[in-house]
């Protein structure tokens, strides 16, 4: 069983639409949902066109706890871990196809869990699979499995999480892949993120990561890690003109996230830089914005 996650400028007829945002092709998503519904008990079926956004309310998705952009990444459960493992890369009709496996650990027993994905750019969320339980070691398994890899109970509608192959394609530099495991009562959450084509710089323990944020390729988040806890990091950002100086306060674990936007009258493309200087490191990263950033990898 393989899930084709068409993450980009792709329609069912393989035509191109003028936006980068990872858009699930309606035919591919309908087919995937149909397959999922046929493999799930009636109580776990999701609407064929279900999605979540920042204005979704519990009543909009009665069968599943809403997982929306406004809450994505917040309140992860202590000890619960979701890990993405890249399994393969190959050339496809719409750029490189990357296959991921999902691994889980540390989840509390007594709850039922579901797998979700958030699409970058438009930040819509999609329900993928459900029906998982935590075994004695906290790994997520289907009912009847004691360990990942064990055969599920005959006739089970649960598809083993460790066998799922999650394919993404049509990705751009700096575009993130986001998955989450969420308990159906919404009280336990774990998140995993990967960058198929990272834009980053490193100096010692410090790292700068450029994350593409919007559909126009003009908004980015610069994520810094490895700095001294609580230090003021001196920054400098430029979109081809005079640099803008600033500071970022590192968190208690030495991280910061800086939002930067390209807003240059008369220009729709170019190169940008971001530099950060802390007590123990100095690093800078360069990246493209606008039309120059639209090339599918």
N, C-alpha and C positions, 0 to 999 in steps of 0.2 A: 504494500500500500504506500503510495507516494503522494505528497501534497505539492502541487505546483503553485508556488506563490509568485504570481506575475507582478513583479514589483517595479513598475515604471511605465514607460510610454507604450503601452501595449493594449490593443483591442482584440476582440475575438477574430476579426478578419486580418489581424496583423498590420493594421494601419496605425499611423502615429498621430497622437493628439498633442496639441501645443501646451503641454505641462509636464513637469518632471515627476509629479507626485506619484508614489506607488499606488496605482489604481488596480484593484483586482478586477480582471475582465469579467463582465457579468456572466458570460457563458461558462467560464472556467469556475467561477465561484459557485454558480448554481449547480454545476455538475458535482463539485466537491461537496457542497452541502447535501445534495441528494445522496451521495455515497455515504456521508457521515450519518444522515438520518436513517438510512436503511440498516446501519450497523449499530444504532443506539436504541434503547427502549424509548417508548413514546414520551415518557416523562423527561427525557434528556434531549429531545429534539429542539433544534434552534430554528427560528424562522429563516426561510430561504434567503432573504435579503437583510438579515440582522446586522446591525452595526451599532457602534457606540460612539458618542461624541461628548463634548463638554456639557451639553444640555440634556443628556439622557437621564431619565429618572427611573427608579426601580420599576414603575409600572410599564415602562417601554420594553422591558425584557423580563417577563415574569419567570421564565424558566432558568435564568442565569443571573448571578450578581453582575450588575453593570461594571465594566472595566473601561474607564474612559481616560482621555488624555489628561484631564485636569487632575486625576488621581494617580496617574501612571508613575511608578517609581517611588511612591511614598509608602511609608509604614511597612517595610519588609519585615517578615517574621524573623526574630532572632534565631539563628542556627539553620534556618531553611535555605537551601541553596539550589539554584537552577543554573546549569552550565550548558553552554553551546559548544559542541565539538565539530569543527569542520571536517567533513569526511571526504569530499572530492570537489574538484573543479573541472569543468569541461567547456568547450566552446559551444554556444547555442545560437539560435537564429537571432536572438536579441541580447547579445553580449555574453559574458561569462555566466555559466550556471554554477552556483555554489550549493552544495548539499550539506546540511547540518544535521547532527544528532543532538538529542536533548538528554541530559543526565540530571538526576535529582537526588537530594539527600537532606536529612534533617527535618523532614516534615512531621508534624505531630499526628498521631493516630486519632481515629474517631471522627474524621471528616472526609468528605468527597471533594475531589479536586478536578479542575479543568485547565486546559492549555489555551492561551490566547496569544494573539500577535497584534502589534501596533504598526500600522503603515506610516512610514516617514512622510514628511511633506504635508499631507492632509490630516495626519494624526488620527485617522479612523482606526478603530479596533475591531478585530474579528475573533469570534469564537472558533476554535479548531476541534478539540477533542475533550471528552469528559469521562467520568466514571472511575477515576483513579482513587486508590486508597494508599495510605502509608503503611509499609510493612514494619517489622520490629526494629529495623535499622533506620527508618525514616525515608527510604526510597519509595517512589510511587510505582504501584503495581496495579494490575487489573484484579478484580475479585477472583480468588482462587489461586493466584500466584503468591508464592512465599518470597521469591527473589526475582529481580528483573532477569528475563531470559527464560524463566520457567514457562511452560505452555499454560495458557489460561484455561479456565474451566470450559469444557466442551459446550458449545452453544452460547458462550458469552458474547455480548455485544460490545465489549470493551476491546479496543485495539491497543496492544502493548506499546507503551510510550517509547521504550528503548528500540522498537523496530521501526518507528516512524521516520521517514526520510523527508526532511523539509527542504525543498528546493526554492531558491530565490534567484532571480535574474533581472537584467535591465537596471543595474545599479550604477551609481555615479561615485566619484571620489568623495569621501567624507560622509556618505549616506549610511545611517545606522540601520541595523536589523534588531528588532526588539521583540522578545517573547516574555510571557509571564505565566506562572502557575498561580491560580487563585482558588481558594476553597469556595464551595458553592454558597456558604453563608457569609463570605466576604471578609472573614476575620484573619485569614492566613494568606500572605502574598509573598512571592519571590520573583525576582526579575533577572533577565539575562540580556546583555547587549553585545553585539559584534559589529565590526566595521569591515565589510568585505574588501574595501579599498581605502585603507586609512590614510589620512593626512596628519602626520605627527612629527614632532621633534623631541629629542631626549638629551638631557645633560645630567649625568649622575643618576640620582633617584627621581629627578623631576621629568615630567612629560607634559607636552602640550598636544592636545587632540582637537582638530577642527571638525566640527559636526555641521553638516548641511541641514538647514532648518526650514526653508520654505520652498514653494513651487516656482519661484522666480529666480532662484539661485543667487539671491541678494542678501539673505539673512543667515547668520551662522552663530553657533555657540562654540566658544573656545573653552575647552575643559582642561584645567591644570591639576596635576596630581603630584605628590611627592615633595611638596614644599613643607616648611616648618609649620607645625600646628599654630594657628592664630597669628601668623606673621602677615605684615602688609607687603604684598607683592607689587612691585612697580611694573606697569605695563605700558606698551606703546602699540597703537593700531593705525594702519595706513591702508587706504584703498587707492593708492596711486598718487595721492597728494601729500600735503604736510601731515606728519603723524600726529595722532591724538594721544596725549599722555594721560595716564590714570593710575589708579591703584585698585587692587583686589585683596580683600581680606580672606586669607586662607582659613578653612574650617578647622575644627578640632582634630581632623585627620589629614590636614594639609592639602585640601582641595579647594578649587574655586571654579565657577562657571561664568564666563563673560559673554554677553550678547553683543554682537557687532552687526551693523547693517551698512550696505553700500548704497549711498544716496548721492550720486554725483550727477548734477544737471548735464544733459547732453551726452552722457555716456551710458552704455548698456552692457559693458564688459570690461574686464581688466584683471590685473593681478593685485593681490593684497598680502600684507604681512601682519604678524602679531608677535610681539616680543614680551617676555616676562623675566624679571630679575628678582630673585629672592636672596636670602642670606647665604645659601650654599650653591646656587645654580643660576645660570643665565642662558636662556634659549630663545630661539625665534623660529617661526614656522611661516612658510609661504604657500599661498593657494590661489586658485582662480575663482572669479565670480562672474555672474551674468552668463552671456552666451559662451564664454570661454570655459565654463564649468559644465556644460550640457552634454559633453561627450560620454556616451555609455561605455562602461569598461568591459 
